[in-house]
């Protein structure tokens, strides 16, 4: 039984080698605005995703481009001997979750106050190899 567990652990370790991820915590953009850009690159090849983000006029695309480059660097650190072009990397998963809110008050007419909620988000991006996905 111990040998079987060891084989399973080795298989999981080998599967994780082809996957890399990066996280961006507390980005000061509302999750709704960030999801609009994240949906554009979900499931897309890495080179194409970088081009989409570079030429997208939205402000959140700058943060996502940096995050994608970080995930690519993490993949290269895990797979020093592999080539990015041959691996066929793609954006396997990208999730945008809400983070903490800064709550402010804005003066309103007749002595009232309106609440301003400055939202932020957490983004997680997972890169996978398309060659690895086909074989599984």
C-alpha positions in Angstrom: 0.0 0.0 0.0 2.9 2.4 0.7 4.3 1.9 -2.8 0.9 2.7 -4.4 0.6 6.0 -2.4 4.1 6.9 -3.5 3.3 6.3 -7.2 0.2 8.5 -6.9 2.1 11.2 -5.1 4.8 11.2 -7.9 2.0 11.4 -10.6 0.4 14.4 -8.8 3.8 16.1 -8.5 4.5 15.5 -12.2 1.0 16.9 -13.1 1.7 20.0 -11.0 5.0 20.6 -12.9 3.0 21.5 -16.0 0.8 24.0 -14.1 1.8 27.4 -12.8 -0.2 30.1 -11.1 0.1 33.7 -9.8 -2.0 35.7 -7.5 -2.8 39.4 -7.3 -4.3 40.4 -3.9 -6.0 43.7 -3.1 -6.0 45.2 -6.5 -7.9 48.6 -6.2 -10.3 48.0 -9.1 -13.9 46.8 -8.7 -14.3 43.0 -9.4 -16.9 43.7 -12.0 -14.6 45.8 -14.1 -11.7 43.3 -13.7 -14.0 40.4 -14.8 -14.8 42.1 -18.1 -11.1 41.9 -19.0 -10.5 38.5 -17.4 -13.2 37.0 -19.6 -11.4 38.1 -22.7 -8.3 35.9 -21.9 -9.9 32.8 -20.3 -8.9 29.7 -22.2 -6.7 31.6 -24.7 -3.1 30.9 -25.7 -0.6 32.9 -23.6 0.9 34.8 -26.6 -2.6 35.8 -27.8 -3.6 36.8 -24.3 -0.6 39.1 -23.9 -1.6 40.8 -27.2 -5.2 41.2 -26.1 -4.1 42.8 -22.8 -1.5 45.0 -24.4 -4.0 46.6 -26.8 -7.0 46.7 -24.5 -7.9 50.3 -23.5 -9.2 49.3 -20.0 -7.1 50.2 -17.0 -7.4 46.7 -15.5 -5.7 45.2 -18.5 -2.4 46.6 -17.3 -2.6 44.8 -13.9 -3.7 41.6 -15.6 -0.8 41.8 -18.1 1.7 42.1 -15.2 0.0 39.1 -13.5 0.2 37.0 -16.6 3.9 37.8 -17.1 4.4 36.8 -13.5 2.6 33.5 -14.0 4.8 32.8 -17.1 7.9 33.5 -15.1 6.7 31.0 -12.4 6.1 28.4 -15.1 9.6 29.0 -16.5 11.1 28.6 -13.0 9.4 25.2 -12.6 10.3 24.0 -16.1 13.8 25.4 -16.7 14.6 22.9 -19.5 11.3 23.4 -21.4 10.5 25.9 -24.2 7.4 28.1 -23.9 6.6 28.0 -27.6 6.7 24.2 -27.7 4.7 23.8 -24.4 1.7 25.6 -25.8 0.8 27.4 -22.6 -2.7 28.7 -22.2 -4.7 30.5 -19.5 -6.4 27.5 -18.0 -8.3 29.3 -15.2 -8.7 32.9 -14.2 -10.8 33.9 -11.2 -11.7 37.4 -9.9 -13.0 37.5 -6.3 -14.1 40.5 -4.3 -11.7 41.8 -1.6 -12.1 44.3 1.2 -14.0 47.6 0.6 -13.0 51.1 1.7 -16.1 52.8 2.9 -16.3 56.6 2.6 -19.0 59.2 3.0 -19.8 61.9 0.5 -21.8 65.0 1.5 -25.2 65.1 0.0 -27.9 67.9 0.0 -29.9 68.8 3.1 -27.4 67.4 5.6 -27.5 63.9 4.3 -24.5 61.7 3.4 -24.1 59.1 0.6 -21.9 56.0 1.2 -19.1 55.5 -1.3 -17.8 51.9 -1.5 -14.3 51.7 -3.1 -14.1 48.1 -4.1 -11.0 45.9 -4.6 -10.4 42.4 -5.8 -8.2 39.3 -5.7 -7.2 37.7 -9.1 -5.8 34.2 -9.5 -4.5 33.0 -12.8 -3.5 29.4 -13.6 -1.5 28.5 -16.7 -1.6 25.0 -18.2 0.1 23.3 -21.1 -2.3 22.5 -24.0 0.0 19.5 -24.9 -0.6 18.1 -21.4 -4.4 18.7 -21.5 -4.7 16.7 -24.7 -2.9 13.6 -23.3 -5.1 13.5 -20.1 
